[in-house]
């Protein structure tokens, strides 16, 4: 099962997917990522407002309403049409997931969903005065609490759509380096917002991770860019692992990931470069070597490769549907190659 000790390297992707047809997306993803791999509920930002990752997660907030203003999503007094659009699109996607999974002869043992993490959510939502919610300690706390309250119903709906499947959650924190470094600009652009203390970040993640576990999530990982990735704070939050692109990791970061593996955590390795649509994919053997070389240099045994889940380095929304499908296929080939090493 997804939350127990892993038995082999598996593949998944980060969530964003091309096109605007949830049925086609769901069929493709579940077709390519059958057991033992991890299919996911696609995010289809091409559908427009409310299908973007920020709006999708904001629609789950309890007792906090949002709407789109000229500068982005804003906290408002009562839900508007944009929040309703986000909720409706998400409900459609979950219903499609239920239909497709229900028609399968052999359903995958788990399904993954993506949520914007509490700090990037606060960085992306605006207050009435036009400043980012990140500026205000009370607003940050309210957003974290509201997200923690909202995940229970969401997890319950996913579990009902795919009965018996483990639910795995990826908390996305794309803005975390700027949040912790204090480099996000104010509304005027003349100043930057004060950096958030690392212990506050850990506490916010712990609040949401605990709520996800209480709701029945089998595994929760926090996904961050490689720049200044706060691995220690993520692991201190109780998350089951970290998701990070591999390409620009420093030796020190690899050592931190090795420590995480040795302590029983999962590493979701963004091992397939996917940031530039249209580029030819690397051969499977090259991808295997790019993971295995640093692993070997760190002195980690081949058998510990099974703590890996391999992903693209980026979301796939900018690719063509055919290219996105090819990336999933290449990821499963990469997982097979790493499993051959792991099983020696």
N, C-alpha and C positions, 0 to 999 in steps of 0.2 A: 504494500500500500504506500501511497505517496508520503505519508508522514512518518513511516517507520524507517528502519535502517535500509538504505538503498542497496539493491542487489546488482545494478548495472547502470552504465551511463545511458541517459535518456536525452531526448531532444524536445525543445519547445521553441516558441518565438515570443516576442515581447508584447504583442497585442495589436498595434496598429496594422491595418490591412487595406489593400487597394479596393476601390470600387464602392458601390453603394447598395449592393444586394446581399443581405445577411444570409439568405438561403444558399447562394453560391459559395459565399465565404465559409460558411459552416461545413458544407459538404466537402469542400477542398481540404480544409484544415483537419477535419476528422478522418478524411480518407488518407491523408499523408501521415498523420500522427496517431495511428492506432497503437494499441498496447505493444510494448511497454512505454511508449512515448506519451507526452502530455499535450493533448489538444487544448485549445483555449477559446474563450468567448471573444470573437474579433471586435476590435474598435474600428469603425468605418468613418473616419473624419471627413471623407469626401461627401457624406450626406449633409454636412453643414452644421449650423448652430445646434448644440445639444448632443452631437455625436463626437465632439472634440473631447479628449481625455479629461480636461478640467471640468467642463460642463457636465459630463457624464457622472463624475464623482460628486460634484456639487449638488446634483439632483437627489442624492441619497441623504443629504444632511437633514437632521431632525431639528425642527423648531428654528431653522435658519433658512430664509428664502433667498433666491438669487434671480437675477435677470441680466440680460446683456445690455450694456451701455456702450457708447462710442469707444471707450478705452478698454472694454472687456467685461467679464462677469463681475457683477457687483452685488453685495449683500443689500437686500431691500426688505420692506416691511411685510410684503405678502407675495406669494408665488405669482409669477407672470407667465406669459405664453412660452417663453424660452425654456423655463424650468419644466413646464408641462411637455414641451417637445422632447426634451432630454429624457424625461421619464417614459414617455410613450415609445421612443426609439429603443430604450433599454428593455422595456417590456416585450416589444416585438422580437428583439434578439434572443431573449430568454425563451419565448414561445417557440421560435425557430429551432433553438438548441434542443428543446424537449421533443419536437417532432422528428428531427434528424436522428438524435440519439435513440429515440424510441423505436425507430425503424431498423436499427442496426442489429445484425445477428449476434455480433460480439462487440459489446461496447467497451471503450477504454475504461480503465479502473479509476481514472481521475480526470478532473477538468480544472483549468486554471482561469481565474479572472484577474483583471488588473484594476487597481484603484490609485488615484493620485494620493500620495502621502500627505500627512497633515501640514508639513512645513512648506512644501511646494504649493499646496492648496492655499495656504495663507499668503504666499507670495503672489499668487495669481488672482486672488479675489480682492475686490476693492471695497472700501468703506463708503458711507454716504458722502464724506468730504472729498472723495476722489483719491485718497491715499490708499496704499496697499494695506490689507488687514495685517500683514506681517509687522507693520509699524507698532501695533497696539498689543500689549501683553494680554489684556482681557480678551481681545478678538482672537488671538492665537489660541488661547485656552478654550474659548467657546467653540472654535472650529474643530479642534481636536476632540472635545467632548461630543460634539454633534456628529462627527464622523464615526466615533466609537459607538455611539447609539444607533447610527443608521446602518451599520454593517450587518447587524443581526438579521434584520428582515431580508436584506439582499442575499446573504448566505443561505437563508431558509428557502428563498425562491430558486436559487441555483440547485440546491440539494433536491428540491421537488422536481426540477426539470430533468435531472439525471440521477434517479434513485439508485442508491448504493455506491455511487462514485464519490471518491474523496474530492474535496474542494481545496485547491491550492490557490493562495493569494499572493500576488506580486504587488507590493506597494512601491509606486514610482516616485522617486525624489529627484527629478531632473535638475532642479534649481539649488540643490543642497550646498554645493561649493560656494555659490554667491551668498546664500543665506548665512552660512557659518562665517564667511569672510567679511560680510558687511559691504558688499559691492553692488547691491541692487539699488538702482536710483529711485529717489523720491519722485512724486508726480511732477514737480517743477523741473527735475533733471539737474538741479544745481547741487544737490547733496546726495548722499547714499544713506540707506537705512542702516541703523546700528546692527552689528552682528548679533546673532542669537547664540546664547551660551550653549556649549556642547551638552551640558547635563540637561538643559531644557529640551534639546532635540531628542536625547535618549529617552527622557520621560514621556515626551509626546508619542514617540514610536511605541514605547512600552504600553501606553494606554490603548492604542489602537490594536497592537498585536494581542494583548490580553483579551480585548473584546472579540477579536476574530477567533481566537482559540475557544472562548466561551461559546461562541456561535457555532462551533463545530468545524472550523477550518483545520485541515490536516497538516498544513505546512504554510508558513508565511516567510517570504523573502523580501528584502528591501533592495530595490534596483537604483543604482546611482551611476553617474558618469565616472570615468576613471580619474579625472582631475581632482586631487585632494579628497579622494573617496574616504569617508570617515568609518572605516571598517570596524574599529574598536567600539565606537559608539553604537553602531548597528547591532553588533553581536551582544553588547551589554543590554540591549533592549529586550532580549528574549526572542528575537527573530531566529528562524531556523537556518538562515543563511543570507548570502549577499548575491546580487546579480550585477555584473560589471563587464564592460567591454575589455578584452585582453590586450588590444594592440599596443597601447602606450603605458602599460603598467610598469612601474619602477621595480627594481630588485627588492626594495623595502616592502612594497605593496605585495609582491609575490610571497615574501616571507610571512606577511600578515595572513594572507590567504592559506598558506601552508599551516600556520598555527590554527586557523579556523577548522581546516580539514582534520587536523590531529585531535581537535576537541569535539569532533563529531558533527560539525556544521556542514551545510550544503554550500557549494559554490556553483552558481549559474554563470557559466563562462561564455561571454560574448565572443565566440571564437570564429565566426564567419563574417568577414567585413561586408556590411550591407548598406553603408552610408551613401554610396554613389550608385544610383540606379543606372542600368545599362552596361556596367562593367562585367567582364567575363568572370565567373566564379573561380576561385582557386580550386585546384584538384584536391580530392579527398586526402591524398597522402601528404600534401603540403599542410593542410589544416590539422591533421593528426600530429605532425611533427611540431607545429607551432604551439600545441598544448603540451606535448610529451617532453620537449626539450627543457623548458623551465621546470617542469615537474621533476624530471630526473636530476637536474642541477640542484634542486632544493633537497635532494635526498629522500623524496617521498617514494614509497613503494608503488609499483604498478597497480597492485591490488586496491590502493586507495583512490584510483581514478573513478571508482564507482560512486564517489561522493559528488561527481560532476553532473550537471545538466548543461547541455550545450544549446546556445541560442545564437541568433544573428547579433551583430554589434549594435544594430539600430532597429527601430520599427520598420515595417515593410510597406507603409501606405504610399510611398513615392514610387514604388515599383509597379510594373504591369502585373495583372493577376497571374499570367504564365510565369513571369520571373519569380514572383513570390512563391508560387508552387514549387518551382525548381529549387529555391533556397531551402524549403522544408525538406525536400528530397535529399539535398546535399547534407543537411544537418543529420538526418537519420543515418546516412552513410558514414559521417564523421563519428557518430555515436557507436556504430558497429566497429569501426576501426579502433577506437579507444577501448572498446570492450574486448577485442582480441588481445590487446596488450594487457589489459587488467586481468584477464583469465589465463594469460600466459601459456 
